[in-house]
Amino acid sequence: GKDISKIVIEILNKYGYKSKEDKIYLQTFDFDEIKRIREELGYQGKLIMLIGENDWEEAPTDYEYIKSEEGMAEIAKYA
């Protein structure tokens, strides 16, 4: 498959959307992808962690954990 996050980040960078001051929000349901976007791809713009329900099976993310105080603290490190 295609690395959609990498492609999107390259396009955002090309058009100058690189920092938290820029008027764009990148959103995902996948917590592992939020971490990857920040750490591996080096994106410094605004990230939003979308939260669903585990039974949706949208992403490998454990939304019950994410909704906990500990989970929210983990998200705050990246988004």
C-alpha positions as a Markdown table, in Angstrom:
| # | Residue | x | y | z |
|---|---|---|---|---|
| 1 | Gly | 0.0 | 0.0 | 0.0 |
| 2 | Lys | 0.8 | 3.7 | 0.0 |
| 3 | Asp | 2.2 | 5.6 | 2.9 |
| 4 | Ile | -0.6 | 8.1 | 3.1 |
| 5 | Ser | 0.9 | 10.0 | 6.1 |
| 6 | Lys | 4.2 | 10.5 | 4.4 |
| 7 | Ile | 2.6 | 11.7 | 1.2 |
| 8 | Val | 0.3 | 14.1 | 3.1 |
| 9 | Ile | 3.3 | 15.5 | 5.2 |
| 10 | Glu | 5.3 | 16.0 | 2.0 |
| 11 | Ile | 2.4 | 18.0 | 0.4 |
| 12 | Leu | 1.9 | 20.1 | 3.6 |
| 13 | Asn | 5.6 | 20.9 | 3.8 |
| 14 | Lys | 5.7 | 21.8 | 0.1 |
| 15 | Tyr | 2.9 | 24.4 | 0.6 |
| 16 | Gly | 4.4 | 25.8 | 3.9 |
| 17 | Tyr | 2.2 | 24.0 | 6.4 |
| 18 | Lys | 5.0 | 23.0 | 8.8 |
| 19 | Ser | 4.4 | 24.4 | 12.3 |
| 20 | Lys | 1.8 | 24.8 | 15.0 |
| 21 | Glu | 1.3 | 28.4 | 13.9 |
| 22 | Asp | 0.0 | 27.4 | 10.5 |
| 23 | Lys | -3.8 | 27.1 | 10.0 |
| 24 | Ile | -4.1 | 23.4 | 9.5 |
| 25 | Tyr | -5.0 | 20.4 | 11.7 |
| 26 | Leu | -4.0 | 16.9 | 10.8 |
| 27 | Gln | -6.4 | 14.3 | 12.3 |
| 28 | Thr | -6.3 | 10.5 | 12.8 |
| 29 | Phe | -8.0 | 7.8 | 14.7 |
| 30 | Asp | -4.7 | 5.8 | 15.0 |
| 31 | Phe | -2.6 | 6.7 | 18.0 |
| 32 | Asp | 0.4 | 4.8 | 16.7 |
| 33 | Glu | 0.2 | 6.9 | 13.5 |
| 34 | Ile | 0.2 | 10.1 | 15.6 |
| 35 | Lys | 3.4 | 9.0 | 17.3 |
| 36 | Arg | 4.9 | 8.1 | 13.9 |
| 37 | Ile | 4.0 | 11.4 | 12.3 |
| 38 | Arg | 5.6 | 13.3 | 15.2 |
| 39 | Glu | 8.7 | 11.1 | 15.7 |
| 40 | Glu | 9.5 | 9.4 | 12.4 |
| 41 | Leu | 8.2 | 11.9 | 9.9 |
| 42 | Gly | 9.1 | 14.9 | 12.1 |
| 43 | Tyr | 5.9 | 16.9 | 11.5 |
| 44 | Gln | 5.7 | 19.9 | 13.8 |
| 45 | Gly | 2.2 | 21.0 | 12.9 |
| 46 | Lys | -1.0 | 20.6 | 14.9 |
| 47 | Leu | -2.2 | 17.0 | 15.4 |
| 48 | Ile | -5.6 | 15.9 | 16.6 |
| 49 | Met | -6.3 | 12.4 | 18.0 |
| 50 | Leu | -9.8 | 11.4 | 17.0 |
| 51 | Ile | -11.5 | 9.1 | 19.5 |
| 52 | Gly | -13.9 | 6.3 | 18.5 |
| 53 | Glu | -15.2 | 3.1 | 20.0 |
| 54 | Asn | -13.2 | -0.1 | 20.1 |
| 55 | Asp | -16.1 | -2.0 | 18.4 |
| 56 | Trp | -15.7 | 0.3 | 15.3 |
| 57 | Glu | -12.4 | -1.4 | 14.5 |
| 58 | Glu | -11.2 | 1.7 | 12.7 |
| 59 | Ala | -7.7 | 1.5 | 14.0 |
| 60 | Pro | -5.6 | -0.7 | 16.3 |
| 61 | Thr | -6.0 | 1.9 | 19.0 |
| 62 | Asp | -7.5 | 1.0 | 22.4 |
| 63 | Tyr | -10.0 | 3.8 | 22.8 |
| 64 | Glu | -10.9 | 2.8 | 26.3 |
| 65 | Tyr | -7.3 | 3.3 | 27.3 |
| 66 | Ile | -7.1 | 6.5 | 25.4 |
| 67 | Lys | -10.1 | 7.9 | 27.3 |
| 68 | Ser | -8.4 | 7.3 | 30.6 |
| 69 | Glu | -6.4 | 9.9 | 32.4 |
| 70 | Glu | -3.2 | 7.9 | 31.6 |
| 71 | Gly | -4.2 | 7.6 | 28.0 |
| 72 | Met | -4.9 | 11.4 | 27.7 |
| 73 | Ala | -1.5 | 12.1 | 29.2 |
| 74 | Glu | 0.1 | 9.8 | 26.6 |
| 75 | Ile | -1.7 | 11.7 | 23.7 |
| 76 | Ala | -0.7 | 15.0 | 25.1 |
| 77 | Lys | 3.0 | 14.1 | 24.4 |
| 78 | Tyr | 2.3 | 14.0 | 20.7 |
| 79 | Ala | -1.0 | 15.9 | 19.8 |
